[in-house]
Amino acid sequence: MNLLLHIGRMVSLVGFCTFLFASSPVKSIAESPRTRTTLQVIQDRHQERFREFSQQLEKLAVFCDGKSLTEAAELIRSRIIVPDSQSLRVDKLPTEVRPEIPAGVVGDERYWQTQLRNLESEYAKDLYKQSRGALHQGFPGYAYNLVREAAIHDPDHAQVRKILGFVRLGKEWVTPFAFSQIVTKGNVWNEEFGWLPRAHVDRYIAGERKFKDRWISAEKEKELRRDFSSAWEIRTDHYQIKTNVSLEQGVAMGKALEDFYGVFHETFAGFFHTPEQLQKVFDGTAKSVRVDKPYTVHFYRTREEYLNRLRKFFPSIDQTNGVYMTSDKVAHFYHDPMNDNEGTLFHEATHQLFFESNNVNRTISERSHFWIIEGIACYMESFRSRNGSFSLGDPKYIRFVGARHNLLEKGYYVPLREFSSYGMQDFQSSVDLAKNYTQAAGLARFFMHYDNGRYREAIVKHLSQLYSSDERTRTRASSLDELTGVDFVELDQQYAEDARATEEILMSR
């Protein structure tokens, strides 16, 4: 088989990739009038309940205005969190269980605090019920959107937390991996140094390090770990990172990858789980979440070391600034203090997560449909973490801007029927490789976003077939006109219309 799933995010490419408030697949994937109507009904019900909830909060805020409780009114209005129609926003959840309203809080203060908590709790309950309905109708992606929104308004909703992969430990919500670290191993998490025995934390803060059963200075450890064979190894919930950059840099990479992993698995829930498995998760009857074998990442101190270590396996490694190699199932990166390569990290992480969804060594889209393999990875580059919130799919992300510019200003576009016929070699050897990467990013955004997620199920089903462990399923993967029930020519037209509409929205802001 080919050594690489893809050749890395090319250094020479001008990087140009989105996501919304919509859905992923589970049941029947072919687009049909019934499926479209069902999704609209689910979305309309959600929007109606949100409007009702917003009105209730505004009424409570007006009450606070009348009582000169200005800060309370401002806080209440801040809880009216409107879903962004252009990009997905996911708020990081608190780790601590909310305390009860103190007994000393009385009168109007107690009234508004109690009312706010009750309104949010009831709204969260309704969202959870709606999520189960969305899942039952075959829209797990939208179901996860509803669950995430429920968690924002009631972060202690037990079933919602369980769906999102948390367990309660005393007055905290933790992951199963964190639970095992704390309870079984007696470790604690430190934001700089990762998981450590509790007794080691103060010594690490003081500049000491444990190296092969002896304590040495941080400076001495840094010298010893420059040799990659003695590099730091950082374990997080889903990743094993080996690096000779620094312990702190490795931990920072681990945190970024874990944030990405959470949003990724919710976005593509229908790829990783059968409908029956998801139903058990949402019903609360699934088995306890197990801690799976971690994904392996190597993070080198310099670009030169990255190139020297990988050139014998990949002669064109000089053209990359990050690569996932299927031969060793390792994602390789290097430290570049002069450039932000965050997009590369998420691009390659996408390839790794999809490819390692099963243990079969296989070629992906060798004969056709290769554009979506790269397109979806470019799309996931747009993942961002800002001030406790995650976003995916900002239409201003450079790849999406480039796709719209090439289409609308330069008139460059390969019709989807022809584009889908390209296998790996055809795609990667094209003289228009940079433009085709950009188009793939724009098309991926379109299929994830168009008409409130109309085609989300189709694209996830498409990916499921292309990455299948069964060779016949991969070679006979359905085309997107079949999966969506819409002719290629009409899909081309819709893509162009969506690009123009997105430009108009951005220009009007």
Secondary structure as UniProt FT lines:
FT   TURN            11..12
FT   HELIX           33..66
FT   TURN            67..68
FT   HELIX           70..78
FT   STRAND          88..91
FT   TURN            103..104
FT   HELIX           107..136
FT   TURN            137..138
FT   HELIX           140..153
FT   TURN            155..156
FT   HELIX           158..163
FT   TURN            164..165
FT   STRAND          167..169
FT   TURN            170..171
FT   STRAND          172..174
FT   HELIX           176..179
FT   HELIX           180..184
FT   STRAND          187..190
FT   TURN            191..193
FT   STRAND          194..197
FT   HELIX           198..200
FT   HELIX           201..205
FT   TURN            206..207
FT   STRAND          208..211
FT   TURN            212..213
FT   STRAND          214..217
FT   HELIX           218..224
FT   TURN            225..226
FT   HELIX           228..230
FT   STRAND          232..235
FT   STRAND          239..243
FT   HELIX           247..267
FT   HELIX           269..272
FT   HELIX           275..283
FT   STRAND          295..300
FT   HELIX           303..310
FT   TURN            311..313
FT   TURN            315..316
FT   HELIX           317..319
FT   STRAND          323..325
FT   TURN            326..329
FT   STRAND          330..334
FT   TURN            337..338
FT   HELIX           342..355
FT   TURN            356..357
FT   HELIX           370..380
FT   TURN            381..382
FT   STRAND          384..386
FT   TURN            387..388
FT   STRAND          389..392
FT   TURN            395..396
FT   HELIX           398..408
FT   HELIX           416..421
FT   HELIX           424..428
FT   TURN            431..432
FT   HELIX           433..453
FT   TURN            454..455
FT   HELIX           456..466
FT   HELIX           471..475
FT   HELIX           480..484
FT   HELIX           488..508
//
